[in-house]
Amino acid sequence: MTVITDPLFYALAIPSVIALGLSKGGFAGVGQMATPLLALVMPPLEAAAIFLPIMIVQDMNAVWVYRRDWDRRILAIMIPGALIGIAGGGVLAAYISDAAVRVFIGVTTIVFVIYSFTVMMRMPRPASAGSVPAGVVWGALSGFTSTICQAGGPPYQMYVLSQKLPKMLYVGTTAMFFASLNAMKVVPYVALGQFSTKGLGTSLAMLPLALAANQLGFFLVRRISQELFYRLTLILMLVISVELTREGILQLWH
């Protein structure tokens, strides 16, 4: 079995894999720093292809743990949109600029986080069920950006966080949505020729660490209050979005 041997790769890959494990364990959003970190030393799609097998195994674990805690309506609305986005991302992956996608999703999410902290968190607002058209659009955007640069979290959260689901229901719905997303992404990644023997070997080598981080996420998410959980989620979204925007602007500049 061949694996990547570059020390710099593992210096970035190890924290990335831990972030993915925590994300799949319930800390939705933190895993989105994984591909941008690894993309510092390799093409983003290649980085995403290394992480995808790891994420699928983690998804299977998360789906089992949260099998009773998920919102069927949200998934029924968003997954068809995600399928459209994945198909579009697969077709355009060879041509579209990763930098432009990162800037767009980063700026959009920063605006959402600012809005959430200034309005939703300070003023009592009843939870509201998201509309079907909005869910399809956000699902499509999540599928598209997840396929291009593994940044499908912010569009998903834009739609779901405003519904103020109970913490475990939110975590379980997130696990189910991204398990579906990642399974569907295998087809375009195979078509784009992104999987390699060395990449798959590297994925397998990092899998034990990823599963250990996954279990840590399961442990921590049940011990944090709902209000603190949402605040941490928004802060993580802001940090990740700023990083996505910074990277995208630098790439466009050069």
TIRO-988823 format. One record per residue (C-alpha): residue in three letters; x, y, z; residue number from 1; chain. Coordinates in nm, 3 decimals. Example, Ala and Ser with C-alpha at 12.3 -4.5 7.8 and 13.67 -1.06 7.14 Angstrom:
<sites>
SITE  code       xx       yy       zz  pos  unit
SITE   ALA    1.230   -0.450    0.780    1     A
SITE   SER    1.367   -0.106    0.714    2     A
</sites>
This chain:
<sites>
SITE  code       xx       yy       zz  pos  unit
SITE   MET    0.000    0.000    0.000    1     A
SITE   THR    0.148    0.334   -0.106    2     A
SITE   VAL    0.087    0.650    0.096    3     A
SITE   ILE    0.187    1.014    0.077    4     A
SITE   THR    0.517    1.062    0.266    5     A
SITE   ASP    0.555    1.443    0.270    6     A
SITE   PRO    0.591    1.557    0.639    7     A
SITE   LEU    0.427    1.892    0.560    8     A
SITE   PHE    0.123    1.706    0.429    9     A
SITE   TYR    0.079    1.525    0.762   10     A
SITE   ALA    0.144    1.842    0.963   11     A
SITE   LEU   -0.173    1.979    0.802   12     A
SITE   ALA   -0.359    1.651    0.753   13     A
SITE   ILE   -0.355    1.542    1.119   14     A
SITE   PRO   -0.539    1.851    1.256   15     A
SITE   SER   -0.767    1.834    0.951   16     A
SITE   VAL   -0.863    1.473    1.025   17     A
SITE   ILE   -0.923    1.555    1.393   18     A
SITE   ALA   -1.149    1.843    1.284   19     A
SITE   LEU   -1.341    1.607    1.056   20     A
SITE   GLY   -1.387    1.360    1.339   21     A
SITE   LEU   -1.520    1.626    1.576   22     A
SITE   SER   -1.750    1.752    1.303   23     A
SITE   LYS   -1.897    1.409    1.235   24     A
SITE   GLY   -1.928    1.358    1.609   25     A
SITE   GLY   -2.165    1.652    1.629   26     A
SITE   PHE   -1.965    1.975    1.607   27     A
SITE   ALA   -2.108    2.067    1.269   28     A
SITE   GLY   -1.895    2.319    1.086   29     A
SITE   VAL   -1.553    2.254    1.233   30     A
SITE   GLY   -1.476    1.992    0.967   31     A
SITE   GLN   -1.490    2.255    0.696   32     A
SITE   MET   -1.144    2.374    0.786   33     A
SITE   ALA   -1.005    2.036    0.673   34     A
SITE   THR   -0.995    2.077    0.295   35     A
SITE   PRO   -0.877    2.442    0.303   36     A
SITE   LEU   -0.588    2.336    0.529   37     A
SITE   LEU   -0.485    2.047    0.307   38     A
SITE   ALA   -0.537    2.257   -0.005   39     A
SITE   LEU   -0.234    2.459    0.105   40     A
SITE   VAL   -0.014    2.171   -0.013   41     A
SITE   MET   -0.221    2.010   -0.291   42     A
SITE   PRO   -0.508    2.085   -0.535   43     A
SITE   PRO   -0.840    2.123   -0.347   44     A
SITE   LEU   -1.018    1.845   -0.538   45     A
SITE   GLU   -0.734    1.603   -0.469   46     A
SITE   ALA   -0.747    1.699   -0.101   47     A
SITE   ALA   -1.123    1.650   -0.099   48     A
SITE   ALA   -1.086    1.307   -0.260   49     A
SITE   ILE   -0.845    1.196    0.016   50     A
SITE   PHE   -1.093    1.302    0.282   51     A
SITE   LEU   -1.405    1.159    0.116   52     A
SITE   PRO   -1.347    0.789    0.206   53     A
SITE   ILE   -1.266    0.893    0.564   54     A
SITE   MET   -1.583    1.101    0.580   55     A
SITE   ILE   -1.798    0.817    0.446   56     A
SITE   VAL   -1.676    0.579    0.718   57     A
SITE   GLN   -1.732    0.851    0.980   58     A
SITE   ASP   -2.078    0.913    0.835   59     A
SITE   MET   -2.171    0.547    0.883   60     A
SITE   ASN   -2.070    0.575    1.249   61     A
SITE   ALA   -2.261    0.902    1.297   62     A
SITE   VAL   -2.575    0.774    1.123   63     A
SITE   TRP   -2.585    0.478    1.362   64     A
SITE   VAL   -2.533    0.694    1.671   65     A
SITE   TYR   -2.798    0.952    1.569   66     A
SITE   ARG   -3.035    0.712    1.390   67     A
SITE   ARG   -3.331    0.820    1.606   68     A
SITE   ASP   -3.264    1.196    1.602   69     A
SITE   TRP   -3.331    1.356    1.265   70     A
SITE   ASP   -3.588    1.573    1.091   71     A
SITE   ARG   -3.747    1.398    0.794   72     A
SITE   ARG   -3.898    1.715    0.649   73     A
SITE   ILE   -3.566    1.896    0.624   74     A
SITE   LEU   -3.398    1.601    0.453   75     A
SITE   ALA   -3.688    1.550    0.213   76     A
SITE   ILE   -3.657    1.915    0.106   77     A
SITE   MET   -3.279    1.957    0.098   78     A
SITE   ILE   -3.151    1.627   -0.045   79     A
SITE   PRO   -3.315    1.667   -0.389   80     A
SITE   GLY   -3.159    2.014   -0.409   81     A
SITE   ALA   -2.825    1.872   -0.298   82     A
SITE   LEU   -2.839    1.615   -0.578   83     A
SITE   ILE   -2.882    1.895   -0.831   84     A
SITE   GLY   -2.591    2.087   -0.676   85     A
SITE   ILE   -2.363    1.782   -0.678   86     A
SITE   ALA   -2.440    1.716   -1.044   87     A
SITE   GLY   -2.368    2.080   -1.129   88     A
SITE   GLY   -2.049    2.080   -0.924   89     A
SITE   GLY   -1.930    1.760   -1.092   90     A
SITE   VAL   -1.986    1.905   -1.439   91     A
SITE   LEU   -1.819    2.238   -1.362   92     A
SITE   ALA   -1.539    2.114   -1.135   93     A
SITE   ALA   -1.285    2.111   -1.418   94     A
SITE   TYR   -1.358    2.473   -1.510   95     A
SITE   ILE   -1.486    2.677   -1.214   96     A
SITE   SER   -1.249    2.869   -0.989   97     A
SITE   ASP   -1.226    2.730   -0.637   98     A
SITE   ALA   -1.123    3.078   -0.526   99     A
SITE   ALA   -1.446    3.237   -0.650  100     A
SITE   VAL   -1.659    2.972   -0.478  101     A
SITE   ARG   -1.472    3.020   -0.149  102     A
SITE   VAL   -1.513    3.398   -0.157  103     A
SITE   PHE   -1.884    3.369   -0.233  104     A
SITE   ILE   -1.962    3.115    0.038  105     A
SITE   GLY   -1.735    3.289    0.288  106     A
SITE   VAL   -1.891    3.633    0.246  107     A
SITE   THR   -2.245    3.493    0.248  108     A
SITE   THR   -2.183    3.306    0.572  109     A
SITE   ILE   -2.013    3.601    0.742  110     A
SITE   VAL   -2.324    3.808    0.671  111     A
SITE   PHE   -2.542    3.532    0.816  112     A
SITE   VAL   -2.333    3.503    1.134  113     A
SITE   ILE   -2.342    3.879    1.191  114     A
SITE   TYR   -2.719    3.876    1.139  115     A
SITE   SER   -2.759    3.585    1.380  116     A
SITE   PHE   -2.562    3.746    1.659  117     A
SITE   THR   -2.723    4.091    1.624  118     A
SITE   VAL   -3.085    3.983    1.574  119     A
SITE   MET   -3.159    3.614    1.635  120     A
SITE   MET   -2.951    3.580    1.949  121     A
SITE   ARG   -3.060    3.908    2.111  122     A
SITE   MET   -3.429    3.927    2.030  123     A
SITE   PRO   -3.676    3.649    2.115  124     A
SITE   ARG   -3.789    3.501    1.786  125     A
SITE   PRO   -4.009    3.196    1.742  126     A
SITE   ALA   -3.864    2.906    1.550  127     A
SITE   SER   -3.998    2.889    1.197  128     A
SITE   ALA   -4.015    2.601    0.953  129     A
SITE   GLY   -3.804    2.680    0.647  130     A
SITE   SER   -3.985    2.711    0.316  131     A
SITE   VAL   -3.958    2.436    0.055  132     A
SITE   PRO   -3.810    2.657   -0.223  133     A
SITE   ALA   -3.550    2.799    0.016  134     A
SITE   GLY   -3.457    2.450    0.131  135     A
SITE   VAL   -3.409    2.327   -0.225  136     A
SITE   VAL   -3.192    2.629   -0.311  137     A
SITE   TRP   -2.975    2.601    0.001  138     A
SITE   GLY   -2.953    2.224   -0.050  139     A
SITE   ALA   -2.834    2.276   -0.408  140     A
SITE   LEU   -2.576    2.532   -0.297  141     A
SITE   SER   -2.457    2.296   -0.023  142     A
SITE   GLY   -2.419    2.010   -0.270  143     A
SITE   PHE   -2.240    2.232   -0.520  144     A
SITE   THR   -1.987    2.384   -0.280  145     A
SITE   SER   -1.934    2.051   -0.103  146     A
SITE   THR   -1.841    1.893   -0.437  147     A
SITE   ILE   -1.611    2.176   -0.541  148     A
SITE   CYS   -1.429    2.252   -0.214  149     A
SITE   GLN   -1.592    2.056    0.074  150     A
SITE   ALA   -1.764    2.372    0.200  151     A
SITE   GLY   -2.121    2.249    0.208  152     A
SITE   GLY   -2.183    2.333    0.574  153     A
SITE   PRO   -2.261    2.705    0.565  154     A
SITE   PRO   -2.547    2.680    0.308  155     A
SITE   TYR   -2.696    2.392    0.506  156     A
SITE   GLN   -2.670    2.590    0.830  157     A
SITE   MET   -2.815    2.901    0.667  158     A
SITE   TYR   -3.137    2.705    0.618  159     A
SITE   VAL   -3.144    2.484    0.927  160     A
SITE   LEU   -3.016    2.703    1.212  161     A
SITE   SER   -3.305    2.950    1.176  162     A
SITE   GLN   -3.545    2.663    1.256  163     A
SITE   LYS   -3.389    2.630    1.604  164     A
SITE   LEU   -3.411    2.253    1.627  165     A
SITE   PRO   -3.336    2.088    1.960  166     A
SITE   LYS   -2.961    2.025    1.981  167     A
SITE   MET   -2.960    1.648    1.925  168     A
SITE   LEU   -3.220    1.673    1.648  169     A
SITE   TYR   -3.001    1.931    1.474  170     A
SITE   VAL   -2.691    1.714    1.514  171     A
SITE   GLY   -2.867    1.402    1.387  172     A
SITE   THR   -3.024    1.579    1.090  173     A
SITE   THR   -2.683    1.721    1.000  174     A
SITE   ALA   -2.528    1.373    1.018  175     A
SITE   MET   -2.796    1.225    0.792  176     A
SITE   PHE   -2.775    1.508    0.539  177     A
SITE   PHE   -2.399    1.497    0.495  178     A
SITE   ALA   -2.391    1.116    0.491  179     A
SITE   SER   -2.626    1.136    0.192  180     A
SITE   LEU   -2.422    1.415    0.035  181     A
SITE   ASN   -2.090    1.234    0.066  182     A
SITE   ALA   -2.227    0.907   -0.072  183     A
SITE   MET   -2.362    1.090   -0.378  184     A
SITE   LYS   -2.029    1.269   -0.435  185     A
SITE   VAL   -1.848    0.941   -0.508  186     A
SITE   VAL   -1.990    0.938   -0.863  187     A
SITE   PRO   -1.856    1.278   -0.980  188     A
SITE   TYR   -1.521    1.220   -0.804  189     A
SITE   VAL   -1.478    0.889   -0.986  190     A
SITE   ALA   -1.578    1.056   -1.314  191     A
SITE   LEU   -1.322    1.333   -1.254  192     A
SITE   GLY   -1.048    1.077   -1.184  193     A
SITE   GLN   -0.972    1.216   -0.838  194     A
SITE   PHE   -0.920    0.883   -0.661  195     A
SITE   SER   -0.572    0.727   -0.674  196     A
SITE   THR   -0.405    0.428   -0.509  197     A
SITE   LYS   -0.176    0.659   -0.309  198     A
SITE   GLY   -0.466    0.881   -0.204  199     A
SITE   LEU   -0.680    0.586   -0.092  200     A
SITE   GLY   -0.383    0.437    0.096  201     A
SITE   THR   -0.334    0.768    0.274  202     A
SITE   SER   -0.704    0.780    0.362  203     A
SITE   LEU   -0.681    0.431    0.513  204     A
SITE   ALA   -0.369    0.523    0.714  205     A
SITE   MET   -0.545    0.825    0.871  206     A
SITE   LEU   -0.874    0.645    0.941  207     A
SITE   PRO   -0.797    0.530    1.301  208     A
SITE   LEU   -0.722    0.888    1.406  209     A
SITE   ALA   -1.040    1.007    1.235  210     A
SITE   LEU   -1.255    0.750    1.417  211     A
SITE   ALA   -1.097    0.836    1.753  212     A
SITE   ALA   -1.177    1.205    1.696  213     A
SITE   ASN   -1.527    1.098    1.592  214     A
SITE   GLN   -1.585    0.931    1.929  215     A
SITE   LEU   -1.453    1.240    2.109  216     A
SITE   GLY   -1.710    1.448    1.923  217     A
SITE   PHE   -1.992    1.210    2.027  218     A
SITE   PHE   -1.879    1.243    2.390  219     A
SITE   LEU   -1.846    1.624    2.396  220     A
SITE   VAL   -2.160    1.719    2.204  221     A
SITE   ARG   -2.390    1.561    2.465  222     A
SITE   ARG   -2.224    1.756    2.746  223     A
SITE   ILE   -2.254    2.111    2.612  224     A
SITE   SER   -2.566    2.323    2.667  225     A
SITE   GLN   -2.788    2.400    2.367  226     A
SITE   GLU   -2.734    2.777    2.385  227     A
SITE   LEU   -2.359    2.738    2.411  228     A
SITE   PHE   -2.370    2.482    2.130  229     A
SITE   TYR   -2.535    2.726    1.890  230     A
SITE   ARG   -2.300    3.006    1.987  231     A
SITE   LEU   -1.998    2.783    1.932  232     A
SITE   THR   -2.142    2.676    1.596  233     A
SITE   LEU   -2.180    3.037    1.485  234     A
SITE   ILE   -1.828    3.123    1.602  235     A
SITE   LEU   -1.688    2.824    1.414  236     A
SITE   MET   -1.881    2.929    1.104  237     A
SITE   LEU   -1.733    3.279    1.130  238     A
SITE   VAL   -1.375    3.153    1.170  239     A
SITE   ILE   -1.409    2.910    0.881  240     A
SITE   SER   -1.580    3.166    0.658  241     A
SITE   VAL   -1.311    3.427    0.720  242     A
SITE   GLU   -1.048    3.167    0.629  243     A
SITE   LEU   -1.237    3.063    0.315  244     A
SITE   THR   -1.270    3.427    0.210  245     A
SITE   ARG   -0.904    3.501    0.279  246     A
SITE   GLU   -0.784    3.203    0.081  247     A
SITE   GLY   -1.018    3.279   -0.208  248     A
SITE   ILE   -0.909    3.644   -0.231  249     A
SITE   LEU   -0.541    3.548   -0.221  250     A
SITE   GLN   -0.595    3.290   -0.494  251     A
SITE   LEU   -0.784    3.538   -0.712  252     A
SITE   TRP   -0.514    3.798   -0.653  253     A
SITE   HIS   -0.241    3.564   -0.771  254     A
</sites>
